Amino acid sequence: MRISFINPGDRRQVFQSLGIAVAAIEPPFWIAVLAAYLRNQGHEVAVVDANAENLAPAETAGRVAAQNPHLAVIVVYGSQPSASTQNMTAALAIAAAIKEAAPAVHLAMGGLHPSALPAQTLRESACDCVIDGEGPLTLTALLAELAGGRPDWSRVPGLWWRDPQGPDGLRSTPRAPLIQNLDDFLPVGAWDLLPMSLYRAHNWHCFDHLDRRQPYGAIYTSLGCPFNCVFCCINAPFGKPGIRYRSPGRVLDEMSLLAGTYGIYNLKIVDELFILKPEHYLPILQGIIDRGLRLNMWVYARVDTIRPEHLPLMKRAGVNWVALGIESANPAVRDGASKNMRARDIKAVVRQIQDAGIRVIGNYIFGLPDDTLDTMRETLDLALELNCEFANFYCAMAYPGSRLYALAVEQHWQLPDCWHAFSQHAYNTRPLPTRHLSAAEVLRFRDDAFHAYFSHPPYLAMVGEKFGAPVREHIADCAKTRLRRQLLEAPSAPC
C-alpha cells in the first residue's frame, strides 16, 4: 500500500515575524518513526513536511495528489507537546485542500490534539477518519482494511469515522492497547524521507555557535510522563500518566545515524522527562561517550529529578542545556498546578547545574488559576534572581487534553476563537483568565516580563561574558521585536 504522511504548520501564523529566522524548525519525529514502521512492513511511504518547506495548503495537496497514496495521514504534533493544538488551523486547511485536489484518497488525521478531541476533530475536518491514540496499531489495521477492498472500520482499533446511523453521525472503536515494547513499534526513523537540510535549532541552543543552527535533530527516548500537571496535555494520546522507554541501544543507533549520515550536532531530546530514571539515561549518556559522538544536546528535567552526582557525565556526553519546569515562584500557585517544590530548592538545583558547566532554560507560567499580579511579580523576580542563560515565559493555556482544558470547559471560561490562537506567540492568542485577573492582564504581564528579562543589565552582562558580544547583540536585537496582540489592541474579533 502507498501511504503519505503530512506534517502541517504555518510559522508566520503561529510565531508572527519570529517564525522567519528566530523560531526553531523541528523535524517531525512521530512521522519519521511511523514511516519507518510501515516501510518495514513493506508499504511504500512518502512524507510532505509542509511546515519545514513553508508550503501553502494547495501546494501540500498538490504534492500528495502527485504521490497518489491509498492513505494520506496528517499527523498533528509540534515543537513541544502543547504546540499540537496551534497547528490545527493549518492541518484543517490542508485536509480541505487534499480532499479537493484528490477526493479519492482516503484521508486520516492523528496526533496529540486529534487524540484529545477526536469527535470534534472529525466534525471540523474534511478527513474521512481520525486516529485516536498512539497510531502504529491503528495504522496497521487501517491499511489492512483498505488493502482488502471492502473496509470494515469497526475492525480498526482507535478509529473515528462518519456513519449516518451512528450517534451524532459518528462511530468509533476503543483505542488500541498501549505499546509495551517500544523498540518493536518505534524503529530508527525514516529520516531519508524528510528534508533534513531545512531543520533549524533554537537560537539559544546554539549560543556557542549561532552560525551553526542547521542541521538539527530531535528524537524521543521515551513516551509519556508519570506526572499529571494541570496545564499539561502530554498524555492525551496515551490516556493516562505513565512512561515507557526505548532501549538505550536503539536510541544510540538513532543518534549515531543522525550524527554520521546527516551531520547532526544540535540534538533535542524531546522526552517530557529525559532526566528521570537513571537506569535509562545513564547508559545512553555513557554510550554517547563510548561511541565518540559529538553532540550539543538539550533535555527536559524537573527540579526534583536532577541528581548532582550525574551532572558531570551529562556534561561529558554533550548535554549542554537543561530545561527546567519552574512554572511559578509562589508555593500556593505552584501547588495548585500540582508542581510541588520550594523556592530554595529551585535556586540550589539551578546553581548545581550551572556549576557543572550546563546551561539552564527556566520555564515560567503566568496566569495559573490562583495567580494575582503580586504572585506573577514574584515569579518574574525569581527569574531575574536566577538569571538563567535563557528563559521561556508562557501564559497559562487550556490545551485540549489537559486537566486545565476540562476545568475551563466546565467553568465556561472563554477559550481562544480558533486553534492557532492557542499559540503563545500568535496575534490572536488568548490565555486563560485567573480567579483574580483578566486574560488581557495576564497577556500584558507576560509580554512585559519577556522584555524586562531580556533587557535586564545583569542578564545581558552574563550572556556577554559566557557567550560573547555577538550573542549579547543577538539577544538585544530579538528583544526589540514586540509581538502584536489583538487582545491588547482592540475588542476580540473572529479569527
Secondary structure, DSSP 8 states (H G I E B T S, - for coil): -EEEEEE---HHHHHTTHHHHTS-B---HHHHHHHHHHHHTT-EEEEEEHHHHT--HHHHHHHHHHH--SEEEEEE--SSGGGTGGGHHHHHHHHHHHHHH-TTSEEEEEEHHHHHSHHHHHHHSS-SEEE-SSSHHHHHHHHHHHHHSS--GGGSTTEEEE-TTSGGGEEE-------S-HHHHS-S--GGGS-GGG-B--TGGGTT-TT---SEEEE-SEEEES---TT--TTTTTSSSEEEE--HHHHHHHHHHHHHHH---EEEE--TTSBS-HHHHHHHHHHHHHTT---EEEEEE-GGG--GGGHHHHHHHTEEEEEEEEE-S-HHHHHHTT----HHHHHHHHHHHHHTT-EEEEEEEE--TT--HHHHHHHHHHHHHH--SEEEEEE----TTSHHHHHHHHHT----SSGGGGSTT-TT------SSS-HHHHHHHHHHHHHHHHT-HHHHHHHHHHH-HHHHHHHHHHTT-----HHHHSS----
